[in-house]
Amino acid sequence: MTRYFLGLDVGNTKTHALVVNEDGQAVGFARGKPANHETYGEAGFRETMREVTLGACQQAGIGMAQIAGMGFGVAGYDWDSDLSMMQRAIDGLGIAAPYAVVNDAVPGLIAGARQGWGVCISAGTSCNCRGRDQHGREGRVTGEGMIFAEAGGGHELVYKAIGAISKAWSKRGPTTMLTELFMAHYGETSVIAMLEGLARGKYRARAVDAPVVFKAVEAGDPVAIEVMLWVSRELGDLANGVIRQLGIEALAFEVVLAGSFYKGSPLITQSITETIKPVAPLAELVRLHAPPTVGAAMLGMEKAGVDFTRVRERMIATTATIEEESA
């Protein structure tokens, strides 16, 4: 009898579910609304998870009872105190199969690293970093951002750029074209009016404004370039901490770069490489091109004792196809 495995990517902007068989063929896929427990609570988490699980199983033509293993990558799952709530919700699906529930950075690592272990640096709105060694032991940062000195996404990039503009205005730093670009972006004609708008809440330093910084980088503005390189070094520093936790400095492994931030400039990857290489000279940086649901389904296979590495490429290819067909 064919065995099937379920993978869920539960995010801040959407929830996806994937069903694959033991040969790595993607057979079911479903999209749902966001289900982050921090925003939508236990009820929202549970209801959306059930909805997409049913949808993926229906497309696959199977009942939920045929699932042999499950993996759940959950945005915002940063603390052990969240686990009991997630277990209640997952157990409520009524699927008698082993499962793993992890932070949503972990499936990106598993899907992106050919060996199924290594380090993943996620950088989009903000940042996170998780790692697994070859024995499944995990390393991590908090994932809570600047309050714990973890910087490395669009929010921190824009925050740092605004700081550079303020320094230029007050003569504490060099002039920068970031000033004119952000004034135009906010529709202001003076620096002080823009700074007041930011101070009083008229404007917000948002991750979606990161392209303004990258525009200055592309134009060769030294201040913007340094802002971007600072964020990049911070991302590399996150990885170095996780590498040391796992004790894999001398090993050959992949560092998976996941998220939209890396599209901003090739200098980002170069700077991260230069930060990591002195700590782990055999590490290789790779971009994540597989959907997170693939890594979640791989976790489900792992929990059921199935070696997912032998079907990794097929899972990635067929999942891309089924996602495109269901768009």
FIMI-761274 format. One record per residue (C-alpha): residue in three letters; chain; x, y negated, z; residue number from 1. Coordinates in steps of 0.2 Angstrom, whole numbers, plus 5000, padded with zeros to 4 digits. Layout:
[r ALA; A; [X; Y; Z]; NUM]
...
! end
This chain:
[r MET; A; [5000; 5000; 5000]; 1]
[r THR; A; [5007; 4983; 4995]; 2]
[r ARG; A; [5011; 4972; 5010]; 3]
[r TYR; A; [5007; 4953; 5010]; 4]
[r PHE; A; [5015; 4938; 5019]; 5]
[r LEU; A; [5009; 4921; 5024]; 6]
[r GLY; A; [5018; 4905; 5025]; 7]
[r LEU; A; [5011; 4888; 5031]; 8]
[r ASP; A; [5019; 4871; 5030]; 9]
[r VAL; A; [5009; 4860; 5042]; 10]
[r GLY; A; [5014; 4842; 5039]; 11]
[r ASN; A; [5010; 4824; 5043]; 12]
[r THR; A; [5003; 4821; 5025]; 13]
[r LYS; A; [4997; 4838; 5020]; 14]
[r THR; A; [4996; 4857; 5024]; 15]
[r HIS; A; [5000; 4870; 5012]; 16]
[r ALA; A; [4998; 4889; 5013]; 17]
[r LEU; A; [5006; 4903; 5003]; 18]
[r VAL; A; [5004; 4921; 5001]; 19]
[r VAL; A; [5017; 4932; 4993]; 20]
[r ASN; A; [5019; 4951; 4991]; 21]
[r GLU; A; [5034; 4961; 4996]; 22]
[r ASP; A; [5041; 4960; 4979]; 23]
[r GLY; A; [5042; 4941; 4981]; 24]
[r GLN; A; [5027; 4937; 4969]; 25]
[r ALA; A; [5017; 4922; 4975]; 26]
[r VAL; A; [4999; 4927; 4973]; 27]
[r GLY; A; [4989; 4914; 4983]; 28]
[r PHE; A; [4991; 4896; 4987]; 29]
[r ALA; A; [4980; 4883; 4995]; 30]
[r ARG; A; [4981; 4864; 5000]; 31]
[r GLY; A; [4973; 4856; 5015]; 32]
[r LYS; A; [4973; 4839; 5024]; 33]
[r PRO; A; [4986; 4835; 5037]; 34]
[r ALA; A; [4986; 4845; 5053]; 35]
[r ASN; A; [5000; 4838; 5064]; 36]
[r HIS; A; [4995; 4842; 5082]; 37]
[r GLU; A; [5002; 4826; 5088]; 38]
[r THR; A; [4989; 4816; 5078]; 39]
[r TYR; A; [4975; 4828; 5075]; 40]
[r GLY; A; [4975; 4838; 5091]; 41]
[r GLU; A; [4973; 4857; 5094]; 42]
[r ALA; A; [4956; 4857; 5085]; 43]
[r GLY; A; [4962; 4849; 5069]; 44]
[r PHE; A; [4978; 4860; 5069]; 45]
[r ARG; A; [4967; 4875; 5071]; 46]
[r GLU; A; [4954; 4871; 5059]; 47]
[r THR; A; [4965; 4865; 5044]; 48]
[r MET; A; [4976; 4881; 5047]; 49]
[r ARG; A; [4961; 4892; 5046]; 50]
[r GLU; A; [4955; 4883; 5030]; 51]
[r VAL; A; [4971; 4884; 5020]; 52]
[r THR; A; [4974; 4902; 5026]; 53]
[r LEU; A; [4957; 4908; 5020]; 54]
[r GLY; A; [4960; 4898; 5003]; 55]
[r ALA; A; [4977; 4906; 5000]; 56]
[r CYS; A; [4970; 4924; 5004]; 57]
[r GLN; A; [4955; 4921; 4993]; 58]
[r GLN; A; [4966; 4916; 4978]; 59]
[r ALA; A; [4977; 4932; 4982]; 60]
[r GLY; A; [4961; 4943; 4982]; 61]
[r ILE; A; [4965; 4950; 4999]; 62]
[r GLY; A; [4958; 4949; 5017]; 63]
[r MET; A; [4967; 4941; 5031]; 64]
[r ALA; A; [4969; 4958; 5039]; 65]
[r GLN; A; [4981; 4963; 5025]; 66]
[r ILE; A; [4994; 4950; 5030]; 67]
[r ALA; A; [5009; 4960; 5037]; 68]
[r GLY; A; [5019; 4945; 5043]; 69]
[r MET; A; [5017; 4926; 5045]; 70]
[r GLY; A; [5028; 4910; 5046]; 71]
[r PHE; A; [5023; 4893; 5052]; 72]
[r GLY; A; [5033; 4877; 5049]; 73]
[r VAL; A; [5025; 4863; 5059]; 74]
[r ALA; A; [5030; 4845; 5059]; 75]
[r GLY; A; [5032; 4838; 5076]; 76]
[r TYR; A; [5035; 4854; 5084]; 77]
[r ASP; A; [5050; 4848; 5094]; 78]
[r TRP; A; [5047; 4854; 5112]; 79]
[r ASP; A; [5044; 4871; 5120]; 80]
[r SER; A; [5028; 4864; 5129]; 81]
[r ASP; A; [5019; 4863; 5112]; 82]
[r LEU; A; [5021; 4882; 5109]; 83]
[r SER; A; [5007; 4889; 5120]; 84]
[r MET; A; [4994; 4877; 5110]; 85]
[r MET; A; [5001; 4883; 5094]; 86]
[r GLN; A; [5000; 4901; 5099]; 87]
[r ARG; A; [4982; 4899; 5104]; 88]
[r ALA; A; [4978; 4892; 5087]; 89]
[r ILE; A; [4987; 4905; 5077]; 90]
[r ASP; A; [4981; 4920; 5088]; 91]
[r GLY; A; [4963; 4912; 5084]; 92]
[r LEU; A; [4966; 4917; 5066]; 93]
[r GLY; A; [4963; 4935; 5071]; 94]
[r ILE; A; [4977; 4942; 5060]; 95]
[r ALA; A; [4986; 4956; 5069]; 96]
[r ALA; A; [5003; 4953; 5062]; 97]
[r PRO; A; [5020; 4947; 5069]; 98]
[r TYR; A; [5023; 4929; 5067]; 99]
[r ALA; A; [5036; 4915; 5069]; 100]
[r VAL; A; [5032; 4897; 5073]; 101]
[r VAL; A; [5046; 4884; 5070]; 102]
[r ASN; A; [5049; 4866; 5067]; 103]
[r ASP; A; [5046; 4861; 5049]; 104]
[r ALA; A; [5065; 4859; 5046]; 105]
[r VAL; A; [5068; 4877; 5048]; 106]
[r PRO; A; [5058; 4884; 5033]; 107]
[r GLY; A; [5068; 4871; 5022]; 108]
[r LEU; A; [5084; 4879; 5028]; 109]
[r ILE; A; [5079; 4897; 5025]; 110]
[r ALA; A; [5072; 4893; 5008]; 111]
[r GLY; A; [5087; 4882; 5003]; 112]
[r ALA; A; [5102; 4892; 5009]; 113]
[r ARG; A; [5105; 4908; 4999]; 114]
[r GLN; A; [5111; 4917; 5014]; 115]
[r GLY; A; [5096; 4912; 5024]; 116]
[r TRP; A; [5106; 4904; 5037]; 117]
[r GLY; A; [5116; 4888; 5039]; 118]
[r VAL; A; [5111; 4870; 5043]; 119]
[r CYS; A; [5097; 4859; 5036]; 120]
[r ILE; A; [5097; 4840; 5037]; 121]
[r SER; A; [5079; 4833; 5033]; 122]
[r ALA; A; [5078; 4815; 5029]; 123]
[r GLY; A; [5063; 4806; 5023]; 124]
[r THR; A; [5053; 4794; 5033]; 125]
[r SER; A; [5065; 4798; 5048]; 126]
[r CYS; A; [5076; 4813; 5050]; 127]
[r ASN; A; [5079; 4830; 5059]; 128]
[r CYS; A; [5092; 4843; 5059]; 129]
[r ARG; A; [5091; 4862; 5063]; 130]
[r GLY; A; [5102; 4876; 5060]; 131]
[r ARG; A; [5103; 4895; 5062]; 132]
[r ASP; A; [5118; 4906; 5062]; 133]
[r GLN; A; [5119; 4923; 5054]; 134]
[r HIS; A; [5111; 4931; 5070]; 135]
[r GLY; A; [5096; 4920; 5070]; 136]
[r ARG; A; [5102; 4909; 5084]; 137]
[r GLU; A; [5096; 4891; 5082]; 138]
[r GLY; A; [5104; 4874; 5085]; 139]
[r ARG; A; [5095; 4858; 5084]; 140]
[r VAL; A; [5093; 4839; 5088]; 141]
[r THR; A; [5078; 4832; 5096]; 142]
[r GLY; A; [5070; 4825; 5080]; 143]
[r GLU; A; [5064; 4810; 5090]; 144]
[r GLY; A; [5073; 4797; 5081]; 145]
[r MET; A; [5082; 4781; 5087]; 146]
[r ILE; A; [5077; 4783; 5105]; 147]
[r PHE; A; [5090; 4798; 5106]; 148]
[r ALA; A; [5102; 4790; 5094]; 149]
[r GLU; A; [5096; 4801; 5079]; 150]
[r ALA; A; [5096; 4790; 5064]; 151]
[r GLY; A; [5095; 4795; 5046]; 152]
[r GLY; A; [5079; 4791; 5036]; 153]
[r GLY; A; [5070; 4777; 5027]; 154]
[r HIS; A; [5064; 4769; 5043]; 155]
[r GLU; A; [5082; 4768; 5050]; 156]
[r LEU; A; [5088; 4762; 5033]; 157]
[r VAL; A; [5076; 4748; 5033]; 158]
[r TYR; A; [5078; 4744; 5051]; 159]
[r LYS; A; [5097; 4742; 5049]; 160]
[r ALA; A; [5095; 4732; 5033]; 161]
[r ILE; A; [5083; 4719; 5042]; 162]
[r GLY; A; [5097; 4718; 5056]; 163]
[r ALA; A; [5110; 4714; 5042]; 164]
[r ILE; A; [5098; 4700; 5036]; 165]
[r SER; A; [5097; 4693; 5053]; 166]
[r LYS; A; [5115; 4693; 5055]; 167]
[r ALA; A; [5118; 4684; 5039]; 168]
[r TRP; A; [5105; 4671; 5044]; 169]
[r SER; A; [5114; 4668; 5061]; 170]
[r LYS; A; [5131; 4668; 5054]; 171]
[r ARG; A; [5136; 4684; 5063]; 172]
[r GLY; A; [5138; 4694; 5047]; 173]
[r PRO; A; [5141; 4691; 5029]; 174]
[r THR; A; [5128; 4685; 5016]; 175]
[r THR; A; [5119; 4699; 5007]; 176]
[r MET; A; [5107; 4700; 4993]; 177]
[r LEU; A; [5095; 4710; 5004]; 178]
[r THR; A; [5089; 4693; 5011]; 179]
[r GLU; A; [5082; 4687; 4994]; 180]
[r LEU; A; [5076; 4705; 4990]; 181]
[r PHE; A; [5066; 4706; 5006]; 182]
[r MET; A; [5060; 4688; 5005]; 183]
[r ALA; A; [5053; 4692; 4988]; 184]
[r HIS; A; [5046; 4709; 4994]; 185]
[r TYR; A; [5036; 4700; 5008]; 186]
[r GLY; A; [5032; 4685; 4998]; 187]
[r GLU; A; [5041; 4672; 5009]; 188]
[r THR; A; [5051; 4657; 5003]; 189]
[r SER; A; [5062; 4655; 5018]; 190]
[r VAL; A; [5072; 4667; 5029]; 191]
[r ILE; A; [5066; 4661; 5045]; 192]
[r ALA; A; [5048; 4663; 5040]; 193]
[r MET; A; [5052; 4681; 5035]; 194]
[r LEU; A; [5060; 4684; 5052]; 195]
[r GLU; A; [5046; 4676; 5061]; 196]
[r GLY; A; [5034; 4687; 5052]; 197]
[r LEU; A; [5044; 4703; 5056]; 198]
[r ALA; A; [5045; 4697; 5075]; 199]
[r ARG; A; [5026; 4693; 5076]; 200]
[r GLY; A; [5020; 4709; 5067]; 201]
[r LYS; A; [5015; 4700; 5051]; 202]
[r TYR; A; [5027; 4712; 5042]; 203]
[r ARG; A; [5034; 4729; 5048]; 204]
[r ALA; A; [5050; 4737; 5044]; 205]
[r ARG; A; [5043; 4753; 5035]; 206]
[r ALA; A; [5051; 4768; 5028]; 207]
[r VAL; A; [5042; 4765; 5012]; 208]
[r ASP; A; [5052; 4749; 5009]; 209]
[r ALA; A; [5068; 4759; 5007]; 210]
[r PRO; A; [5068; 4756; 4988]; 211]
[r VAL; A; [5072; 4738; 4992]; 212]
[r VAL; A; [5088; 4743; 5000]; 213]
[r PHE; A; [5093; 4755; 4986]; 214]
[r LYS; A; [5090; 4741; 4974]; 215]
[r ALA; A; [5103; 4731; 4982]; 216]
[r VAL; A; [5115; 4746; 4983]; 217]
[r GLU; A; [5113; 4749; 4965]; 218]
[r ALA; A; [5117; 4731; 4961]; 219]
[r GLY; A; [5133; 4733; 4971]; 220]
[r ASP; A; [5129; 4723; 4987]; 221]
[r PRO; A; [5143; 4727; 4999]; 222]
[r VAL; A; [5132; 4725; 5015]; 223]
[r ALA; A; [5118; 4736; 5008]; 224]
[r ILE; A; [5130; 4749; 5003]; 225]
[r GLU; A; [5137; 4749; 5021]; 226]
[r VAL; A; [5120; 4750; 5028]; 227]
[r MET; A; [5117; 4765; 5017]; 228]
[r LEU; A; [5133; 4773; 5021]; 229]
[r TRP; A; [5130; 4771; 5040]; 230]
[r VAL; A; [5114; 4780; 5039]; 231]
[r SER; A; [5123; 4794; 5029]; 232]
[r ARG; A; [5136; 4796; 5041]; 233]
[r GLU; A; [5123; 4797; 5055]; 234]
[r LEU; A; [5115; 4811; 5045]; 235]
[r GLY; A; [5132; 4820; 5044]; 236]
[r ASP; A; [5134; 4818; 5062]; 237]
[r LEU; A; [5118; 4826; 5066]; 238]
[r ALA; A; [5124; 4841; 5056]; 239]
[r ASN; A; [5141; 4841; 5065]; 240]
[r GLY; A; [5132; 4843; 5082]; 241]
[r VAL; A; [5122; 4858; 5076]; 242]
[r ILE; A; [5137; 4866; 5068]; 243]
[r ARG; A; [5146; 4865; 5084]; 244]
[r GLN; A; [5131; 4871; 5094]; 245]
[r LEU; A; [5131; 4887; 5083]; 246]
[r GLY; A; [5150; 4889; 5083]; 247]
[r ILE; A; [5151; 4891; 5064]; 248]
[r GLU; A; [5164; 4878; 5060]; 249]
[r ALA; A; [5176; 4890; 5052]; 250]
[r LEU; A; [5163; 4899; 5042]; 251]
[r ALA; A; [5157; 4897; 5024]; 252]
[r PHE; A; [5139; 4891; 5024]; 253]
[r GLU; A; [5127; 4880; 5016]; 254]
[r VAL; A; [5120; 4863; 5022]; 255]
[r VAL; A; [5103; 4860; 5014]; 256]
[r LEU; A; [5098; 4842; 5011]; 257]
[r ALA; A; [5079; 4841; 5012]; 258]
[r GLY; A; [5068; 4826; 5009]; 259]
[r SER; A; [5066; 4811; 4998]; 260]
[r PHE; A; [5079; 4800; 5006]; 261]
[r TYR; A; [5093; 4809; 4996]; 262]
[r LYS; A; [5086; 4803; 4979]; 263]
[r GLY; A; [5091; 4785; 4984]; 264]
[r SER; A; [5110; 4786; 4979]; 265]
[r PRO; A; [5123; 4799; 4975]; 266]
[r LEU; A; [5134; 4790; 4988]; 267]
[r ILE; A; [5123; 4798; 5002]; 268]
[r THR; A; [5128; 4815; 4998]; 269]
[r GLN; A; [5146; 4810; 4996]; 270]
[r SER; A; [5146; 4801; 5013]; 271]
[r ILE; A; [5138; 4816; 5022]; 272]
[r THR; A; [5151; 4828; 5014]; 273]
[r GLU; A; [5165; 4817; 5020]; 274]
[r THR; A; [5158; 4817; 5037]; 275]
[r ILE; A; [5155; 4836; 5038]; 276]
[r LYS; A; [5171; 4842; 5030]; 277]
[r PRO; A; [5183; 4838; 5044]; 278]
[r VAL; A; [5172; 4848; 5056]; 279]
[r ALA; A; [5167; 4862; 5044]; 280]
[r PRO; A; [5179; 4863; 5029]; 281]
[r LEU; A; [5170; 4878; 5021]; 282]
[r ALA; A; [5153; 4870; 5021]; 283]
[r GLU; A; [5144; 4867; 5005]; 284]
[r LEU; A; [5130; 4854; 5003]; 285]
[r VAL; A; [5115; 4859; 4992]; 286]
[r ARG; A; [5099; 4850; 4988]; 287]
[r LEU; A; [5082; 4859; 4993]; 288]
[r HIS; A; [5072; 4863; 4977]; 289]
[r ALA; A; [5061; 4876; 4985]; 290]
[r PRO; A; [5044; 4872; 4992]; 291]
[r PRO; A; [5044; 4873; 5011]; 292]
[r THR; A; [5030; 4886; 5011]; 293]
[r VAL; A; [5043; 4898; 5003]; 294]
[r GLY; A; [5054; 4897; 5018]; 295]
[r ALA; A; [5039; 4899; 5030]; 296]
[r ALA; A; [5034; 4915; 5020]; 297]
[r MET; A; [5052; 4921; 5021]; 298]
[r LEU; A; [5050; 4919; 5040]; 299]
[r GLY; A; [5035; 4930; 5040]; 300]
[r MET; A; [5044; 4943; 5030]; 301]
[r GLU; A; [5059; 4943; 5042]; 302]
[r LYS; A; [5047; 4945; 5057]; 303]
[r ALA; A; [5040; 4961; 5048]; 304]
[r GLY; A; [5057; 4968; 5046]; 305]
[r VAL; A; [5058; 4964; 5027]; 306]
[r ASP; A; [5074; 4958; 5019]; 307]
[r PHE; A; [5068; 4942; 5010]; 308]
[r THR; A; [5085; 4938; 5002]; 309]
[r ARG; A; [5083; 4951; 4989]; 310]
[r VAL; A; [5067; 4943; 4982]; 311]
[r ARG; A; [5072; 4925; 4986]; 312]
[r GLU; A; [5074; 4919; 4968]; 313]
[r ARG; A; [5058; 4927; 4962]; 314]
[r MET; A; [5048; 4919; 4977]; 315]
[r ILE; A; [5055; 4902; 4973]; 316]
[r ALA; A; [5051; 4903; 4954]; 317]
[r THR; A; [5033; 4911; 4956]; 318]
[r THR; A; [5028; 4898; 4970]; 319]
[r ALA; A; [5033; 4884; 4959]; 320]
[r THR; A; [5022; 4891; 4946]; 321]
[r ILE; A; [5007; 4894; 4957]; 322]
[r GLU; A; [5008; 4877; 4965]; 323]
[r GLU; A; [5008; 4869; 4948]; 324]
[r GLU; A; [4993; 4879; 4942]; 325]
[r SER; A; [4983; 4874; 4957]; 326]
[r ALA; A; [4987; 4856; 4956]; 327]
! end
